[in-house]
């Protein structure tokens, strides 16, 4: 409250007394407007000495009639918006839009339409006139003065002026805040523009429309508000503390990895917009980068003789598929097409995982990793599997023997046999598995057109190798069979 030193004191006391005698929204809006004016007057008077000659002039300028009349003229200098141009470029001049999100078409993608009726409008224009916007944002019973004036609420109208004609004139001036500016839509050399194809012929100019993107400032404010709560709110603080202390917690812990902040407006964020000023120029940018692959020794055959020892079965999809295949075969399904299709689907999943395992190593590890690792972590790995998993080692000039062995194309059959033996081992138990099943698993791998064979074709093209993949036995297998026959 102002002290007795102010000559303006009786004026405010009279208003307070008259308000106390009234009831309803009319008294609420009028009292809220007067309190708003009193607060702003007090801020100005605090900067003056009691003897300052400007005091009386300033006090007079804050009488409701004079201040509202001035505000009605200054409102032309600002515009309420939901989509603004200034964030695109601070010196751009052109059309801003005020479109209530609830009136936008509903889409599956995230956009301003998702805000519905729960949105905050922004305001752009002369920063010196933003006090008018603050006036119109005043609320009584959860309803802003601007919203009430848009609906021509009689109590809000009466709070502007006792004269209905003057009240309507003030109302029309204030609601122009959200109306399009005269002159139609316009763009600016510093604004972005984008040709968008709407027709079927990309070679025809008439099949394009020219779009002028605007910044969804109301949506940005909603995102900022939510993220501030998620990052710094008491609920997230409690969840963060529980996580750090490894304690059970019923709430949700929110974290935004890779978060960036774009500052708009520099030292004068109010030159961009009111909401930007309230955020101190801060606008969050969510990370849209692809995930970065973090390699781990657990994904590589470190000190292992084979990827089929532990590495392959450690993949979750492989474990799940092997378990499903075992249970399916143990159920003794009928020998029909449905059984065959189910078995083939499960085997296809295993083959896809096997191909993925090889691709991961070929992409993540340098050519020659099986032999040139400084720590000799892969020295025990089976030579046939080295040929399979480290094919680009064949391009190294110091590896002519490896290149020859790779080009001979005996190793795919060896990989097929190793895969077949591994799968038999995984399925054994109640199932009577033997050489016949192993030959079937091997054949399935080596004839997998969309997986194993496709990967081989691509690598053979790269290394200029023969395109024949042998399904026959390896030299070692043939020699062993010959000895047994003798």
C-alpha positions in Angstrom: 0.0 0.0 0.0 1.1 3.6 -0.6 1.9 5.6 2.6 0.3 8.8 3.8 3.0 10.9 2.2 1.3 10.3 -1.2 -1.4 12.7 -2.3 -2.8 9.8 -4.3 -3.8 7.9 -1.2 -7.4 9.1 -0.9 -8.1 8.1 -4.5 -7.1 4.5 -3.8 -9.0 4.4 -0.5 -12.1 5.6 -2.3 -11.8 2.8 -4.9 -11.2 0.2 -2.2 -14.3 1.3 -0.3 -16.5 1.3 -3.4 -15.2 -2.2 -4.4 -16.1 -3.5 -1.0 -19.7 -2.5 -1.5 -19.9 -4.4 -4.8 -20.1 -8.2 -5.5 -19.6 -10.5 -8.4 -17.2 -10.6 -11.3 -17.6 -6.9 -12.0 -16.1 -6.0 -8.7 -13.4 -8.7 -9.3 -12.3 -7.4 -12.6 -12.4 -3.7 -11.5 -10.5 -4.5 -8.3 -7.9 -6.6 -10.2 -7.4 -3.8 -12.7 -7.0 -1.2 -10.0 -4.6 -3.4 -8.1 -2.6 -3.9 -11.3 -2.4 -0.1 -11.8 -1.5 0.5 -8.2 1.4 -2.0 -8.3 2.8 -0.4 -11.4 2.4 3.1 -9.9 4.1 2.1 -6.7 7.1 0.8 -8.7 7.5 4.1 -10.4 7.0 6.2 -7.2 9.6 4.1 -5.4 12.2 5.6 -7.7 11.2 9.2 -6.9 11.8 11.3 -3.9 8.7 12.7 -2.0 9.6 16.2 -3.3 10.0 15.2 -7.0 7.8 17.5 -9.1 6.9 14.6 -11.4 5.0 12.7 -8.7 1.6 14.4 -9.3 1.8 13.9 -13.1 2.7 10.3 -12.7 0.0 9.6 -10.2 -2.6 11.3 -12.5 -1.5 9.2 -15.5 -2.4 6.0 -13.5 -6.0 6.9 -13.0 -8.0 4.1 -14.6 -9.6 6.3 -17.3 -6.4 7.9 -18.4 -4.3 4.7 -18.3 -6.8 2.5 -20.1 -7.3 5.1 -22.8 -3.6 5.3 -23.3 -3.4 1.5 -23.3 -6.1 1.2 -26.0 -3.9 3.3 -28.3 -0.7 1.5 -27.5 -2.2 -2.0 -28.1 -1.8 -1.4 -31.8 2.0 -1.7 -31.2 1.8 -5.4 -30.1 0.0 -8.5 -31.3 -0.9 -11.7 -29.6 0.4 -14.8 -31.5 0.7 -18.5 -31.3 3.1 -18.7 -34.2 5.7 -16.0 -34.6 8.3 -14.9 -37.1 10.9 -13.2 -34.9 12.5 -16.4 -33.6 13.2 -17.3 -37.3 15.3 -14.1 -37.6 15.2 -11.2 -35.1 15.2 -8.6 -37.9 12.5 -10.2 -40.0 9.3 -8.3 -40.5 6.2 -10.1 -41.7 3.0 -11.9 -40.7 2.5 -13.5 -37.3 -0.5 -15.8 -36.6 -2.9 -16.3 -33.7 -4.6 -19.6 -34.2 -6.1 -21.3 -31.2 -4.7 -24.9 -31.1 -8.2 -26.4 -30.6 -9.2 -25.0 -34.0 -6.3 -26.8 -35.8 -6.8 -30.1 -37.6 -6.0 -33.1 -35.4 -2.9 -35.0 -36.6 -1.0 -38.1 -35.3 2.2 -36.1 -35.2 3.0 -33.8 -32.3 2.2 -30.2 -33.0 0.4 -27.2 -31.6 -3.0 -28.9 -32.1 -2.0 -31.2 -29.2 -2.3 -28.3 -26.8 -6.1 -28.1 -27.2 -7.6 -25.4 -25.0 -4.7 -25.5 -22.6 -2.3 -23.1 -24.2 -0.5 -19.8 -23.5 -0.5 -17.1 -26.2 2.6 -15.1 -26.8 2.9 -11.4 -27.7 5.2 -9.7 -30.2 5.9 -6.0 -31.0 7.1 -3.0 -29.2 8.4 -4.2 -25.8 7.4 -0.8 -24.3 3.8 -1.7 -24.8 3.9 -5.2 -23.1 2.3 -3.8 -20.0 -1.0 -3.7 -22.0 -0.7 -7.5 -22.6 0.0 -8.0 -18.9 -3.2 -6.1 -18.2 -5.2 -8.4 -20.5 -3.7 -11.5 -18.9 -5.1 -10.6 -15.5 -7.4 -13.4 -14.2 -10.5 -13.4 -12.1 -11.9 -16.9 -11.2 -9.5 -18.5 -13.7 -10.6 -16.4 -16.6 -8.4 -13.8 -18.2 -9.7 -10.3 -18.9 -9.0 -10.8 -22.6 -11.1 -13.9 -22.7 -13.9 -12.2 -21.0 -13.7 -9.2 -23.4 -13.7 -11.5 -26.4 -17.0 -13.0 -25.1 -18.3 -9.4 -24.3 -18.8 -10.4 -20.7 -20.9 -7.6 -19.2 -19.0 -7.5 -15.9 -15.6 -7.2 -17.7 -17.1 -4.5 -19.9 -18.4 -2.5 -17.0 -15.0 -2.8 -15.3 -13.4 -0.9 -18.2 -15.7 2.1 -18.0 -19.1 3.1 -16.6 -20.1 4.5 -20.0 -21.2 1.6 -22.2 -20.1 3.4 -25.4 -16.6 4.1 -24.0 -16.4 0.5 -22.6 -17.2 -0.9 -26.1 -14.6 1.3 -27.7 -11.9 0.1 -25.2 -13.0 -3.5 -25.6 -12.7 -3.3 -29.4 -9.2 -1.8 -29.1 -8.0 -4.5 -26.7 -9.4 -7.5 -28.6 -7.6 -6.3 -31.7 -4.6 -7.8 -30.0 -5.4 -11.2 -31.5 -6.7 -10.1 -34.8 -4.7 -10.2 -38.1 -3.0 -7.0 -39.0 -4.3 -5.1 -42.0 -2.6 -5.6 -45.3 -2.8 -9.4 -45.6 -0.1 -12.0 -45.2 3.5 -11.0 -46.0 7.0 -12.4 -45.7 10.5 -10.8 -45.5 13.9 -11.4 -47.2 15.2 -12.6 -43.8 12.3 -15.0 -43.2 12.6 -18.7 -44.3 10.6 -19.9 -47.3 10.2 -23.4 -48.6 8.7 -24.7 -51.9 6.5 -27.7 -51.0 5.4 -30.3 -53.6 1.6 -30.7 -53.5 1.0 -32.1 -57.0 2.2 -35.2 -58.7 4.8 -33.7 -61.1 8.0 -32.4 -59.4 9.0 -30.7 -62.7 6.0 -28.4 -62.8 6.1 -25.1 -60.9 2.3 -25.1 -60.5 2.5 -28.3 -58.4 4.3 -26.4 -55.7 3.2 -24.1 -53.0 5.4 -21.6 -51.1 5.5 -22.1 -47.4 6.7 -19.6 -44.9 7.5 -21.4 -41.6 6.8 -19.7 -38.3 7.9 -20.6 -34.8 5.3 -22.5 -32.8 5.8 -20.2 -29.7 2.8 -21.5 -27.7 4.0 -25.1 -28.2 7.6 -24.2 -27.3 6.3 -22.6 -24.1 4.3 -25.7 -23.2 7.4 -27.9 -23.8 9.6 -25.5 -21.8 7.1 -25.6 -18.9 6.9 -29.4 -18.9 10.7 -29.8 -19.1 11.4 -27.3 -16.3 9.1 -29.4 -14.1 10.6 -32.6 -15.3 14.2 -31.4 -14.6 13.9 -29.2 -11.6 10.5 -30.0 -9.9 10.3 -31.5 -6.5 8.9 -34.8 -7.7 11.9 -35.3 -10.1 14.3 -34.2 -7.4 12.9 -36.9 -5.1 13.2 -39.5 -7.8 16.7 -38.5 -8.6 17.8 -38.7 -5.0 16.2 -42.1 -4.7 18.1 -43.3 -7.8 21.4 -42.0 -6.5 20.9 -43.6 -3.2 19.6 -46.8 -4.8 16.3 -46.7 -3.0 12.8 -47.8 -4.1 10.7 -45.0 -5.4 7.1 -44.9 -6.7 7.6 -41.9 -9.0 9.1 -41.5 -12.4 12.6 -40.2 -13.0 12.8 -37.9 -16.0 16.0 -37.3 -17.9 16.7 -35.7 -21.3 20.0 -36.9 -22.7 21.8 -34.8 -25.2 19.7 -31.7 -24.4 20.7 -28.4 -26.0 19.6 -24.9 -25.3 19.1 -22.2 -28.0 19.2 -18.6 -26.6 17.1 -16.1 -28.6 17.4 -12.4 -28.3 20.8 -12.2 -26.7 20.8 -9.6 -23.9 17.3 -8.4 -24.9 15.1 -11.5 -25.1 12.0 -9.2 -24.9 12.7 -8.1 -28.4 11.7 -11.6 -29.6 8.5 -12.0 -27.6 7.0 -11.8 -24.2 7.2 -15.6 -23.5 10.8 -15.6 -24.7 11.5 -12.9 -22.2 9.9 -14.9 -19.4 12.1 -17.8 -20.4 15.2 -15.5 -20.4 15.7 -16.4 -24.0 16.0 -20.1 -23.3 14.5 -22.5 -25.8 15.1 -26.3 -25.4 16.3 -28.4 -28.3 15.7 -32.1 -27.9 18.4 -34.4 -29.3 17.5 -35.8 -32.7 20.9 -37.4 -33.3 21.1 -41.2 -34.1 22.2 -43.3 -31.2 26.0 -43.7 -30.9 27.1 -47.3 -30.8 29.2 -48.1 -27.7 31.3 -51.2 -28.3 31.9 -53.6 -25.5 34.3 -56.5 -25.2 31.2 -58.5 -24.2 30.1 -58.4 -27.9 33.5 -59.8 -29.2 35.0 -63.2 -29.0 37.7 -62.2 -26.5 40.0 -65.1 -25.5 37.4 -67.5 -27.1 37.9 -70.3 -29.5 34.5 -69.8 -31.2 31.7 -67.3 -31.2 29.4 -70.3 -30.7 30.9 -71.0 -27.3 29.2 -68.2 -25.3 28.9 -65.1 -27.5 26.1 -66.1 -29.9 23.8 -67.6 -27.2 24.3 -64.5 -25.1 22.3 -62.5 -27.5 18.8 -62.2 -26.0 16.9 -62.9 -29.3 19.0 -66.0 -29.8 18.3 -67.4 -26.3 14.6 -66.7 -26.8 14.5 -68.3 -30.2 16.4 -71.4 -29.2 14.1 -71.9 -26.3 11.0 -71.5 -28.5 12.4 -73.9 -31.1 13.3 -76.6 -28.4 9.8 -76.4 -26.9 8.2 -76.5 -30.3 10.1 -79.6 -31.4 9.6 -81.3 -28.0 5.9 -81.0 -28.5 6.1 -83.5 -31.4 4.2 -81.3 -33.8 2.3 -82.8 -36.8 4.4 -83.1 -40.0 2.5 -80.6 -42.0 2.9 -77.2 -43.7 2.2 -75.2 -40.5 4.9 -77.1 -38.6 7.4 -76.5 -41.4 6.6 -72.8 -41.6 6.9 -72.4 -37.8 10.3 -74.2 -37.8 11.5 -72.2 -40.7 10.5 -68.9 -39.1 12.4 -69.7 -35.9 15.5 -70.8 -37.9 15.3 -67.6 -40.0 15.5 -65.6 -36.7 18.6 -67.5 -35.7 20.2 -66.9 -39.1 19.4 -63.2 -39.0 21.1 -63.0 -35.6 24.1 -64.8 -36.9 24.4 -62.5 -39.9 24.0 -59.5 -37.5 26.7 -60.8 -35.3 29.1 -60.9 -38.2 28.1 -57.5 -39.5 28.6 -55.9 -36.1 32.2 -57.2 -35.9 33.0 -56.2 -39.4 31.7 -52.7 -38.9 33.0 -52.0 -35.4 36.5 -53.6 -35.7 39.3 -52.7 -38.1 40.4 -55.0 -40.9 42.8 -57.5 -39.5 41.5 -57.4 -35.9 41.8 -61.1 -35.6 45.5 -61.0 -35.9 46.8 -57.5 -35.3 45.1 -56.8 -31.9 47.9 -55.5 -29.6 46.7 -57.5 -26.7 46.2 -60.7 -28.7 42.7 -61.0 -27.4 41.5 -63.0 -30.4 44.5 -65.3 -30.9 42.5 -68.4 -29.9 39.6 -67.8 -32.4 39.0 -70.6 -34.8 40.7 -69.9 -38.2 37.6 -70.7 -40.2 35.6 -68.2 -38.1 38.4 -65.6 -38.6 37.9 -66.0 -42.3 34.2 -65.4 -41.8 34.2 -62.6 -39.3 37.3 -60.6 -40.5 37.0 -60.8 -44.3 38.7 -57.4 -45.0 41.9 -58.9 -43.5 42.2 -60.5 -47.0 42.9 -57.0 -48.5 45.9 -56.4 -46.3 49.2 -56.8 -48.2 50.8 -58.8 -45.4 48.1 -61.4 -45.5 48.4 -63.3 -48.8 47.8 -66.7 -47.2 44.6 -65.5 -45.5 43.5 -63.9 -48.8 44.0 -67.2 -50.6 42.2 -69.2 -48.0 39.3 -66.7 -48.1 39.0 -66.9 -51.9 39.0 -70.7 -51.9 35.5 -70.5 -50.4 35.9 -73.7 -48.3 35.3 -71.8 -45.1 31.5 -71.2 -45.5 30.9 -75.0 -45.3 33.0 -75.1 -42.2 30.9 -72.3 -40.6 27.8 -74.2 -41.6 29.0 -77.3 -39.8 30.0 -75.3 -36.7 26.5 -73.7 -36.6 24.8 -77.1 -37.1 26.8 -78.7 -34.2 26.1 -75.7 -32.0 22.3 -75.9 -32.7 22.3 -79.6 -32.0 24.0 -79.0 -28.7 21.4 -76.4 -27.8 18.5 -78.6 -28.6 19.7 -81.8 -27.1 17.9 -83.2 -24.1 14.6 -84.8 -24.9 15.2 -84.6 -28.6 17.0 -87.4 -30.5 19.3 -85.3 -32.6 22.2 -86.6 -34.8 24.0 -86.2 -38.1 20.9 -85.9 -40.1 19.6 -82.9 -38.2 23.1 -81.4 -38.3 23.2 -81.7 -42.1 19.8 -80.0 -42.2 20.9 -77.1 -40.1 24.0 -76.6 -42.1 22.1 -76.7 -45.4 19.6 -74.1 -44.0 22.4 -71.7 -43.2 24.4 -72.1 -46.5 21.2 -71.7 -48.6 19.9 -68.7 -46.8 19.4 -66.4 -49.7 18.4 -63.2 -47.8 20.9 -63.5 -45.0 24.2 -65.5 -45.0 24.4 -65.9 -48.8 23.5 -62.2 -49.4 26.2 -61.2 -47.0 28.7 -63.4 -48.8 27.7 -61.9 -52.2 28.3 -58.4 -51.0 31.7 -59.3 -49.5 32.7 -61.2 -52.7 31.8 -58.2 -54.8 34.0 -56.1 -52.5 36.9 -58.5 -52.7 36.4 -59.5 -56.3 36.0 -63.2 -55.3 34.3 -66.2 -57.0 30.5 -66.2 -56.6 30.1 -69.9 -55.9 29.3 -70.9 -52.4 30.0 -74.6 -51.8 27.5 -76.6 -49.8 29.8 -79.6 -50.1 32.1 -81.0 -47.4 35.3 -79.3 -46.7 38.7 -80.8 -47.7 39.2 -82.0 -44.1 35.7 -83.6 -44.0 36.4 -85.4 -47.3 39.8 -86.7 -46.1 38.2 -87.9 -42.9 35.4 -89.7 -44.7 37.9 -91.2 -47.1 40.0 -92.6 -44.2 36.9 -94.1 -42.6 35.9 -95.8 -45.8 39.3 -97.3 -46.1 
